[in-house]
Amino acid sequence: MNCPDCSQDLPFPETQHIGSISICENCGAEVEITSLDPLMGRAIEEMK
């Protein structure tokens, strides 16, 4: 799966579940898995 902000490939553990979070090493965006089949995610927006 790619980062929705910068399109960099994201590292996720092999045993993924809905709600797993990964941090993009390129831009720092936090991405949460929202679907396993197909694998999809969304950027987590910070509250300001």
GUDO-267870 format. One record per residue: y, z, x of N, C-alpha, C, O in turn; residue in one letter; residue number from 1. Coordinates in steps of 0.2 Angstrom, whole numbers, plus 5000, padded with zeros to 4 digits. Layout:
# residues N
<n.Y:Y | n.Z:Z | n.X:X | ca.Y:Y | ca.Z:Z | ca.X:X | c.Y:Y | c.Z:Z | c.X:X | o.Y:Y | o.Z:Z | o.X:X | resn:A | resi:NUM> .
...
//
This chain:
# residues 48
<n.Y:4994 | n.Z:5000 | n.X:5004 | ca.Y:5000 | ca.Z:5000 | ca.X:5000 | c.Y:5006 | c.Z:5000 | c.X:5004 | o.Y:5006 | o.Z:5003 | o.X:5010 | resn:M | resi:1> .
<n.Y:5011 | n.Z:4997 | n.X:5002 | ca.Y:5018 | ca.Z:4996 | ca.X:5006 | c.Y:5023 | c.Z:5001 | c.X:5003 | o.Y:5023 | o.Z:5002 | o.X:4997 | resn:N | resi:2> .
<n.Y:5028 | n.Z:5003 | n.X:5007 | ca.Y:5033 | ca.Z:5007 | ca.X:5005 | c.Y:5038 | c.Z:5003 | c.X:5001 | o.Y:5039 | o.Z:4997 | o.X:5002 | resn:C | resi:3> .
<n.Y:5040 | n.Z:5006 | n.X:4995 | ca.Y:5044 | ca.Z:5002 | ca.X:4990 | c.Y:5051 | c.Z:5001 | c.X:4993 | o.Y:5055 | o.Z:4997 | o.X:4990 | resn:P | resi:4> .
<n.Y:5053 | n.Z:5005 | n.X:4998 | ca.Y:5060 | ca.Z:5004 | ca.X:5001 | c.Y:5060 | c.Z:4999 | c.X:5006 | o.Y:5065 | o.Z:4995 | o.X:5006 | resn:D | resi:5> .
<n.Y:5055 | n.Z:4999 | n.X:5011 | ca.Y:5056 | ca.Z:4995 | ca.X:5017 | c.Y:5050 | c.Z:4990 | c.X:5018 | o.Y:5050 | o.Z:4986 | o.X:5022 | resn:C | resi:6> .
<n.Y:5045 | n.Z:4991 | n.X:5014 | ca.Y:5039 | ca.Z:4986 | ca.X:5014 | c.Y:5034 | c.Z:4988 | c.X:5020 | o.Y:5030 | o.Z:4984 | o.X:5021 | resn:S | resi:7> .
<n.Y:5035 | n.Z:4993 | n.X:5023 | ca.Y:5031 | ca.Z:4995 | ca.X:5029 | c.Y:5024 | c.Z:4998 | c.X:5026 | o.Y:5024 | o.Z:5001 | o.X:5021 | resn:Q | resi:8> .
<n.Y:5019 | n.Z:4996 | n.X:5029 | ca.Y:5012 | ca.Z:4999 | ca.X:5027 | c.Y:5012 | c.Z:5006 | c.X:5028 | o.Y:5014 | o.Z:5009 | o.X:5033 | resn:D | resi:9> .
<n.Y:5010 | n.Z:5010 | n.X:5022 | ca.Y:5010 | ca.Z:5017 | ca.X:5022 | c.Y:5003 | c.Z:5020 | c.X:5024 | o.Y:4998 | o.Z:5017 | o.X:5022 | resn:L | resi:10> .
<n.Y:5003 | n.Z:5025 | n.X:5028 | ca.Y:4996 | ca.Z:5028 | ca.X:5029 | c.Y:4995 | c.Z:5033 | c.X:5023 | o.Y:4998 | o.Z:5038 | o.X:5022 | resn:P | resi:11> .
<n.Y:4989 | n.Z:5032 | n.X:5020 | ca.Y:4986 | ca.Z:5037 | ca.X:5015 | c.Y:4979 | c.Z:5039 | c.X:5018 | o.Y:4976 | o.Z:5035 | o.X:5020 | resn:F | resi:12> .
<n.Y:4977 | n.Z:5045 | n.X:5016 | ca.Y:4970 | ca.Z:5047 | ca.X:5018 | c.Y:4965 | c.Z:5043 | c.X:5014 | o.Y:4967 | o.Z:5041 | o.X:5009 | resn:P | resi:13> .
<n.Y:4959 | n.Z:5043 | n.X:5017 | ca.Y:4954 | ca.Z:5039 | ca.X:5013 | c.Y:4952 | c.Z:5042 | c.X:5007 | o.Y:4951 | o.Z:5038 | o.X:5002 | resn:E | resi:14> .
<n.Y:4952 | n.Z:5048 | n.X:5006 | ca.Y:4951 | ca.Z:5051 | ca.X:4999 | c.Y:4958 | c.Z:5053 | c.X:4996 | o.Y:4961 | o.Z:5058 | o.X:4997 | resn:T | resi:15> .
<n.Y:4960 | n.Z:5048 | n.X:4992 | ca.Y:4966 | ca.Z:5048 | ca.X:4989 | c.Y:4965 | c.Z:5050 | c.X:4982 | o.Y:4960 | o.Z:5049 | o.X:4979 | resn:Q | resi:16> .
<n.Y:4971 | n.Z:5053 | n.X:4979 | ca.Y:4971 | ca.Z:5055 | ca.X:4972 | c.Y:4978 | c.Z:5054 | c.X:4969 | o.Y:4982 | o.Z:5054 | o.X:4973 | resn:H | resi:17> .
<n.Y:4978 | n.Z:5053 | n.X:4963 | ca.Y:4985 | ca.Z:5052 | ca.X:4959 | c.Y:4989 | c.Z:5059 | c.X:4961 | o.Y:4987 | o.Z:5064 | o.X:4960 | resn:I | resi:18> .
<n.Y:4995 | n.Z:5058 | n.X:4964 | ca.Y:4999 | ca.Z:5063 | ca.X:4966 | c.Y:4999 | c.Z:5064 | c.X:4973 | o.Y:5003 | o.Z:5068 | o.X:4976 | resn:G | resi:19> .
<n.Y:4995 | n.Z:5061 | n.X:4977 | ca.Y:4995 | ca.Z:5061 | ca.X:4984 | c.Y:5002 | c.Z:5058 | c.X:4987 | o.Y:5004 | o.Z:5053 | o.X:4984 | resn:S | resi:20> .
<n.Y:5004 | n.Z:5061 | n.X:4992 | ca.Y:5011 | ca.Z:5059 | ca.X:4994 | c.Y:5010 | c.Z:5057 | c.X:5002 | o.Y:5007 | o.Z:5061 | o.X:5006 | resn:I | resi:21> .
<n.Y:5014 | n.Z:5052 | n.X:5004 | ca.Y:5014 | ca.Z:5050 | ca.X:5010 | c.Y:5021 | c.Z:5048 | c.X:5012 | o.Y:5026 | o.Z:5047 | o.X:5008 | resn:S | resi:22> .
<n.Y:5023 | n.Z:5050 | n.X:5018 | ca.Y:5030 | ca.Z:5048 | ca.X:5021 | c.Y:5030 | c.Z:5042 | c.X:5025 | o.Y:5026 | o.Z:5042 | o.X:5030 | resn:I | resi:23> .
<n.Y:5034 | n.Z:5038 | n.X:5024 | ca.Y:5035 | ca.Z:5031 | ca.X:5027 | c.Y:5038 | c.Z:5033 | c.X:5034 | o.Y:5043 | o.Z:5036 | o.X:5035 | resn:C | resi:24> .
<n.Y:5034 | n.Z:5031 | n.X:5040 | ca.Y:5036 | ca.Z:5032 | ca.X:5046 | c.Y:5042 | c.Z:5028 | c.X:5048 | o.Y:5045 | o.Z:5029 | o.X:5053 | resn:E | resi:25> .
<n.Y:5043 | n.Z:5022 | n.X:5045 | ca.Y:5049 | ca.Z:5018 | ca.X:5046 | c.Y:5055 | c.Z:5020 | c.X:5043 | o.Y:5060 | o.Z:5021 | o.X:5047 | resn:N | resi:26> .
<n.Y:5056 | n.Z:5022 | n.X:5037 | ca.Y:5062 | ca.Z:5024 | ca.X:5034 | c.Y:5062 | c.Z:5031 | c.X:5031 | o.Y:5068 | o.Z:5033 | o.X:5029 | resn:C | resi:27> .
<n.Y:5057 | n.Z:5035 | n.X:5031 | ca.Y:5057 | ca.Z:5042 | ca.X:5029 | c.Y:5056 | c.Z:5043 | c.X:5022 | o.Y:5056 | o.Z:5048 | o.X:5020 | resn:G | resi:28> .
<n.Y:5055 | n.Z:5037 | n.X:5018 | ca.Y:5054 | ca.Z:5038 | ca.X:5011 | c.Y:5048 | c.Z:5042 | c.X:5009 | o.Y:5043 | o.Z:5041 | o.X:5012 | resn:A | resi:29> .
<n.Y:5048 | n.Z:5046 | n.X:5004 | ca.Y:5042 | ca.Z:5049 | ca.X:5002 | c.Y:5039 | c.Z:5045 | c.X:4996 | o.Y:5043 | o.Z:5044 | o.X:4991 | resn:E | resi:30> .
<n.Y:5033 | n.Z:5043 | n.X:4996 | ca.Y:5029 | ca.Z:5039 | ca.X:4991 | c.Y:5023 | c.Z:5043 | c.X:4988 | o.Y:5019 | o.Z:5045 | o.X:4992 | resn:V | resi:31> .
<n.Y:5023 | n.Z:5043 | n.X:4981 | ca.Y:5018 | ca.Z:5046 | ca.X:4978 | c.Y:5013 | c.Z:5041 | c.X:4975 | o.Y:5016 | o.Z:5037 | o.X:4972 | resn:E | resi:32> .
<n.Y:5007 | n.Z:5042 | n.X:4975 | ca.Y:5002 | ca.Z:5038 | ca.X:4972 | c.Y:5002 | c.Z:5039 | c.X:4964 | o.Y:5002 | o.Z:5045 | o.X:4962 | resn:I | resi:33> .
<n.Y:5003 | n.Z:5034 | n.X:4960 | ca.Y:5003 | ca.Z:5034 | ca.X:4953 | c.Y:4997 | c.Z:5031 | c.X:4950 | o.Y:4996 | o.Z:5032 | o.X:4944 | resn:T | resi:34> .
<n.Y:4994 | n.Z:5027 | n.X:4954 | ca.Y:4988 | ca.Z:5023 | ca.X:4951 | c.Y:4983 | c.Z:5022 | c.X:4957 | o.Y:4985 | o.Z:5020 | o.X:4962 | resn:S | resi:35> .
<n.Y:4976 | n.Z:5023 | n.X:4955 | ca.Y:4971 | ca.Z:5021 | ca.X:4960 | c.Y:4968 | c.Z:5014 | c.X:4960 | o.Y:4966 | o.Z:5012 | o.X:4965 | resn:L | resi:36> .
<n.Y:4968 | n.Z:5011 | n.X:4954 | ca.Y:4965 | ca.Z:5005 | ca.X:4953 | c.Y:4969 | c.Z:5001 | c.X:4948 | o.Y:4968 | o.Z:5001 | o.X:4942 | resn:D | resi:37> .
<n.Y:4974 | n.Z:4997 | n.X:4951 | ca.Y:4975 | ca.Z:4995 | ca.X:4958 | c.Y:4980 | c.Z:5001 | c.X:4961 | o.Y:4983 | o.Z:5005 | o.X:4957 | resn:P | resi:38> .
<n.Y:4979 | n.Z:5001 | n.X:4967 | ca.Y:4983 | ca.Z:5006 | ca.X:4971 | c.Y:4991 | c.Z:5005 | c.X:4970 | o.Y:4993 | o.Z:5000 | o.X:4973 | resn:L | resi:39> .
<n.Y:4994 | n.Z:5010 | n.X:4967 | ca.Y:5001 | ca.Z:5009 | ca.X:4966 | c.Y:5005 | c.Z:5016 | c.X:4968 | o.Y:5002 | o.Z:5021 | o.X:4967 | resn:M | resi:40> .
<n.Y:5011 | n.Z:5015 | n.X:4969 | ca.Y:5015 | ca.Z:5021 | ca.X:4971 | c.Y:5022 | c.Z:5020 | c.X:4969 | o.Y:5024 | o.Z:5015 | o.X:4967 | resn:G | resi:41> .
<n.Y:5026 | n.Z:5026 | n.X:4969 | ca.Y:5033 | ca.Z:5026 | ca.X:4968 | c.Y:5037 | c.Z:5030 | c.X:4973 | o.Y:5034 | o.Z:5035 | o.X:4975 | resn:R | resi:42> .
<n.Y:5043 | n.Z:5028 | n.X:4975 | ca.Y:5047 | ca.Z:5032 | ca.X:4979 | c.Y:5049 | c.Z:5039 | c.X:4975 | o.Y:5051 | o.Z:5038 | o.X:4969 | resn:A | resi:43> .
<n.Y:5049 | n.Z:5044 | n.X:4979 | ca.Y:5051 | ca.Z:5051 | ca.X:4976 | c.Y:5058 | c.Z:5051 | c.X:4978 | o.Y:5060 | o.Z:5052 | o.X:4983 | resn:I | resi:44> .
<n.Y:5062 | n.Z:5052 | n.X:4972 | ca.Y:5070 | ca.Z:5052 | ca.X:4973 | c.Y:5071 | c.Z:5060 | c.X:4975 | o.Y:5069 | o.Z:5064 | o.X:4971 | resn:E | resi:45> .
<n.Y:5076 | n.Z:5061 | n.X:4979 | ca.Y:5078 | ca.Z:5068 | ca.X:4981 | c.Y:5083 | c.Z:5070 | c.X:4976 | o.Y:5088 | o.Z:5066 | o.X:4974 | resn:E | resi:46> .
<n.Y:5083 | n.Z:5076 | n.X:4973 | ca.Y:5088 | ca.Z:5078 | ca.X:4969 | c.Y:5094 | c.Z:5080 | c.X:4973 | o.Y:5093 | o.Z:5084 | o.X:4978 | resn:M | resi:47> .
<n.Y:5100 | n.Z:5078 | n.X:4971 | ca.Y:5106 | ca.Z:5080 | ca.X:4974 | c.Y:5110 | c.Z:5085 | c.X:4971 | o.Y:5116 | o.Z:5087 | o.X:4973 | resn:K | resi:48> .
//
